[in-house]
Amino acid sequence: MHSPTPLRVALMAVTILLFGICNPAMADQPSGPPVPTPPPNAKNQTPAFPQQTRAPEVRSNVSIQLTKVVGGLNHPWALQFLPNGKLLVTERSGNLRLITQDGQMSAPLKGLPTVFASGQGGLLDVNISPKFDQDRLVYFSYSEPREHNKNATAVARGKLNEATNTLENVEVIFRQQPAWKSRLHFGSRLVWSTSGKLFVTLGERSLPQPRLLAQDTNTTLGKVIRINPDGSVPNGNPFSQGGGKPEIWSYGHRNPQGAAIHPLTGELWTIEHGPRGGDELNTPEAGKNYGWPVITYGIDYSGAPIGKGITQQPGMEQPRYYWDPVIAPGGMTFYQGQIFPEWQGNLLISSLNPGTIVRLMIQDHQVIGEERLATNVGRIRDLTTDTAGYIWFITDADDGSLYKIIRATP
């Protein structure tokens, strides 16, 4: 438990200068070698189409400054701005805090349920109602303890009181089924569609038995679901008329921990952890199968192939892009703002390993360029932007931190 920590003074600033090697005209059409990485884990696999992996490296012709706003966070997992400019930040241990932009951190908010805080489990994502100004509802996901020492992902909501120290009338609106005795792969990013539906990404719990249920549409392991704000099933879901659980949107996922809505098209984009290799960027469509664990661009942690070791199969979707070696993705967002106009519409992804922000240039659903930013601050768990376009991110550690990225003068 952390006491409130005002940090108005002595903010630590670290300036990282990124000297561009290409002019703006060249940046539109990257070419050349990919980001330098170790060799792939799956040495005999080949992409299904050009630049499905290892797109050309690009380098920003801008200078950025990273400012540490506050430390002392216990494995923070997600951050979300409120309309008043304060940040909601989750800690995996079960705390939800408010942090001001000048570094004042609240005591943990009251009213949250008990979480299964072990391994990858705990208090996970946080988002606010699209009508927050009217209903003050905060949505959050967490690993929920269940009977017989099992657990699973749950989604709940509660009303933030006027004193901003308590979530009132908390209710669970979704429970993943079946529960499992596992400390791994809870997934659980929450994003709102343009029509006000809630997408929830769900992991398949990692172990050999539940892993197979990613292909079973009578479970919600390894799925993306779409629900109404109250947890009910909206019209138009692909399995509403049978053949699977009606809340399911897509299936065959491993551990999707990042999701974002494209600001122009309204499409859902997700990113998920592969095993050794095979982190995937997808655009999940209604009723489609994304292959795990039948197809993957990775291998098992033992070095053995996953299943038959295949990467393609009819009826299963290919990722838009994949990484081998992995980036261990967390959250992601499409950049919108005036602080870095060069990045407008680019996808920014937080990386736990090697620990960086991955910037992707995307054209017609294809990744055409990749850059690594903020490479020396540790495991970056989640990131977001404010209304002006400044980038904020959190680092996942016992003593995790909140950072702000601004444009610096070279």
Secondary structure, 3 states (H helix, E strand, C coil): CCCCCCCCCCCEEEEEECCCCCCHHHHCCCCCCECCCCCCCCCCCCCCCCCCCCCEECCCCCEEEEEEEEEEECCEEEEEECCCCCEEEEECCCCEEEECCCCCECCCCECCCCCCCCCCCCEEEEEECCCHHHHCEEEEEEEEECHHHCEEEEEEEEEECCCCCEEEEEEEEEECCCCECCCCCCCCCEEECCCCCEEEECCCCCCHHHHHHHHCCCCCCCEEEEECCCCCCCCCCCCCCCCCCCCEEEECCCEEEEEEECCCCCCEEEEEECCECCEEEECCCCCCECCCCCECCCECCCCCECCCCECCCCCCCCCCEEECCCCCEEEEEECCCCCCHHHCCCEEEEECCCCEEEEEEEECCEEEEEEEECCCCCCEEEEEECCCCCEEEEECCCCEEEEEEEEECC
